[in-house]
Amino acid sequence: MVDKESWRLTTLLLVVLSLIVFLVQRTSWAVFDTVFEVCIFHIPALFGAALNVKFSGDSA
């Protein structure tokens, strides 16, 4: 059984973190290399969002 609320919270946190990192990288200063940024922040956020969509469609 999947706890939908925990996936929703995880997705929210990952997306917010990804957006913050993206905005800081583009506006202030580039702290991280682009490849590192994508692999560590953006891909997990997309993966979490995809899992959240998958689990929100389950009726169980």
HUMOCOR-V785411 format. One line per field, one symbol per residue. phi: phi as a letter, one per 20 degrees, with the letter a starting at -180 (. if undefined). psi: psi as a letter, one per 30 degrees, with the letter a starting at -180 (. if undefined). burial: 1 if it has 9 or more other ideal C-beta (glycine too) atoms within 8 Angstrom, else 0. A space follows every 50 residues. Layout:
phi->???
psi->???
burial->???
This chain:
phi->.deffffffffgfffffffffgfffedebeedffffgffedeffffffff ffffffefee
psi->kkjeeeeeeeeeeeeeeeeeeeeeefedljelkeeeeeeeeeeeeeeeee eeeefffkf.
burial->00010011011001101100110110000001000011001111100110 1100110000
